[in-house]
Structures are given as structure tokens and as C-alpha cells.
Amino acid sequence: MKIRTLTLALVAAAGLGIVPLALAQSPVKVHEDRVAKMKEIGGAMGRINQNQKEVSAHPQIVAAATLINNHAKAIPGWFPAGTDLVAVPNGGKNHSKVEIWQAKAEFDAAAKNLEAVSADMIRIAGGTDNNAVQEQFKKMGPACGACHSKFRSPLQ
């Protein structure tokens, strides 16, 4: 009974903006939400890759880079304390390494870098210089890879 009351209080407080919504959700729900959002980022990267050779496709690149940029701003909030592999029943099926929580400032900085690189792509793809788009895309891969190499493991 006490747990249910606490959960309801957290949900109500989250609705009022008093506590972040992630704190009112179960670790499993937080995990499922971030997996879905990360897949959206991957899909957007794929769309940029497919469209980077045509100036006429720049609007699609801007849209995909905008999604990545908005998600990058939110990434640090997708990994609140208590949602690591240990907190998710049965370890969950995810790629998250405990280093995310152990080196949170570094993880957050990597997300901030993805935010900056994707913002540059939005600006560049808003123009007509396709070579610049292709050069910027070469920077986006390593920006994603910075997290993948240190903070992501094979699916467990």
C-alpha cells in the first residue's frame, strides 16, 4: 500500500513538474522509452546517410538532424539513477553499460557534443553546399560513436 501511494504521489508531482517524469516511472518503462528514442536516432542517422548525396534531399536531412538534436538534448535525462542493468528486472535487454552512471559527467558531455554536431548539420543542410553536408555527416558518426564505444555494450 505504501509503495502504491508513493508511486501515485510521484506521478502527480511529475505532472506538476515538481519531480522529473522519469523518477515517477518504473526502471523498465524508463528503459523501454530510451530504447525507442535511441532507435529513432539510429533511424534518423540512416536517413541522413541515404540523403547526403543530393541537395534536393536537404530538407529531409534537416528534419532528421533536428530529431537527433532534440533527442541529444534529452539523452542525459533518459538515464536517471536506478535505471541501470542492475535495476531493470532480469537485467533487461539493453546495451547500457554501468559506466553511464559511473561517469555521468562524461556521458552527458558526449550527448552535448552530439547536440552541437547535429545543430551544425541542421545549419549546413539548410544551405546548398552538398560537400559540406557530407563532411558534417563524417563528424556525426564519431559523435554517436563516442557513446557507443565507452557506454554501450553488445545486447545482453
Secondary structure in CASP SS format (residue, H / E / C, confidence):
PFRMAT SS
TARGET T0000
AUTHOR 0000-0000-0000
METHOD secondary structure of the structure
MODEL  1
M C 1.00
K H 1.00
I H 1.00
R H 1.00
T H 1.00
L H 1.00
T H 1.00
L H 1.00
A H 1.00
L H 1.00
V H 1.00
A H 1.00
A H 1.00
A H 1.00
G H 1.00
L C 1.00
G C 1.00
I C 1.00
V C 1.00
P C 1.00
L H 1.00
A H 1.00
L H 1.00
A H 1.00
Q C 1.00
S C 1.00
P H 1.00
V H 1.00
K H 1.00
V H 1.00
H H 1.00
E H 1.00
D H 1.00
R H 1.00
V H 1.00
A H 1.00
K H 1.00
M H 1.00
K H 1.00
E H 1.00
I H 1.00
G H 1.00
G H 1.00
A H 1.00
M H 1.00
G H 1.00
R H 1.00
I H 1.00
N H 1.00
Q H 1.00
N H 1.00
Q C 1.00
K C 1.00
E C 1.00
V H 1.00
S H 1.00
A H 1.00
H H 1.00
P H 1.00
Q H 1.00
I H 1.00
V H 1.00
A H 1.00
A H 1.00
A H 1.00
T H 1.00
L H 1.00
I H 1.00
N H 1.00
N H 1.00
H H 1.00
A H 1.00
K H 1.00
A H 1.00
I H 1.00
P H 1.00
G H 1.00
W H 1.00
F C 1.00
P C 1.00
A C 1.00
G C 1.00
T C 1.00
D C 1.00
L C 1.00
V C 1.00
A C 1.00
V C 1.00
P H 1.00
N H 1.00
G H 1.00
G C 1.00
K C 1.00
N C 1.00
H C 1.00
S E 1.00
K C 1.00
V C 1.00
E H 1.00
I H 1.00
W H 1.00
Q H 1.00
A C 1.00
K H 1.00
A H 1.00
E H 1.00
F H 1.00
D H 1.00
A H 1.00
A H 1.00
A H 1.00
K H 1.00
N H 1.00
L H 1.00
E H 1.00
A H 1.00
V H 1.00
S H 1.00
A H 1.00
D H 1.00
M H 1.00
I H 1.00
R H 1.00
I H 1.00
A H 1.00
G C 1.00
G C 1.00
T C 1.00
D C 1.00
N H 1.00
N H 1.00
A H 1.00
V H 1.00
Q H 1.00
E H 1.00
Q H 1.00
F H 1.00
K H 1.00
K H 1.00
M H 1.00
G H 1.00
P H 1.00
A H 1.00
C H 1.00
G H 1.00
A H 1.00
C H 1.00
H H 1.00
S H 1.00
K H 1.00
F H 1.00
R E 1.00
S C 1.00
P C 1.00
L C 1.00
Q C 1.00
END
